[in-house]
Amino acid sequence: MLYLDTLKTVNELTNSGMDEKQARTITTMLKDLMDSQFVRLATKQDLEKVSLECKAEIFEVKTDIKALKWMLGTFGVIVMVAIVQHGFVH
C-alpha cells in the first residue's frame, strides 16, 4: 500500500512557493484519489475465489468435452455400421 505523508507534501509545496491553502487542497485531493484507488485492489481472498471459480468452470468444460467425444465416437460407429450394412445390401 502506498503511503502519502500529507504534512511533508504540504510543506514541500509551500516551500516551492505555492500558497498553503492550495497546497492543502491539492494534497487532500491527491490523498483522496490514492485512497479511492486502493478500494479497487483485489485481495488474496478475492484472487483465490476467482481461481476456484475458474477451476470449476474448466472442470465443467472438460466434462462436456469428454461427453462430446463419447457421443461423436458412438455416432461414428453408427455411421460405419450403416455404411457396411448398406454396402452388403446392394
N, C-alpha and C positions, 0 to 999 in steps of 0.2 A: 504494500500500500504506500502511496506517495504521501509525504508529509509536507505541508506548507507552513513555514514559520511566518505567520502573518505580521508579527511585530517587526521582524527583520525585513520583511518585504516592504512594509510601510516606511521604515527607516531608510532603506536603500532608495526608494522612490523619492522621498522628501530630500534626501542628501543629494540626489541628482538634479534637484531643482523643481520638483513637482510640488504643487500645493498639497498640504496634509489631507484636506478633505477629499481631494481627488485620489490621492494615494490610498486612503482607507476604502473609498468606494471601489476602486479597481481591484484592490486586494480582496475585498469581500466578494466581488463578482467572480474573481478567479477561484477562490476557495469554494464558493457555491457550485461553480462549474465542475471542479475536480470531484467534489463530494457526490454530485449527481451522476457522474460517470461511473463511480465505484458501485453504485446500486445495480448497474447492469452487468457487472462481472459475475461469471459463473463460479460457484463454489465447488469444492471437490465432490461434495454430495450430489450437486447438480450434474456434474460430469459422469459420476458413477451411475446415476439414474438413467441418463441418456444412453450410456454404454449398455446397460442391461436391456433397455428398450430396443436398441439396435440388434443386440444378440438375439432377442426373442423374435424380432422380425426376420432376421436371417434364418433362424431355425424354421420358421413357418415357410419361408420361400424354398428352403432346401426340401422340406417335406412335400411341398407342392410339386417340385421338380421330380422328386422320386415317384410320386403318384403319376405324373405325366409320362415319365419313362415307362412305367409299368403298363399304362394304358396304350401307349404307342407300340410297345412290344407286342401286346396282345392283339392290337389291331393289325399289325404287320403279319402275325401268324395267321389270323383270319383271312387276310387278303391272299397270302401264299396258298393256303388250303383251297380257297375259292379258285385261284388260278390253276392249281393242279387238278382239281375236280373238273374244271371247265375244259382243260386240255384233254383229259381222259374221256370226257363225254363226247366230244366232237372229234 
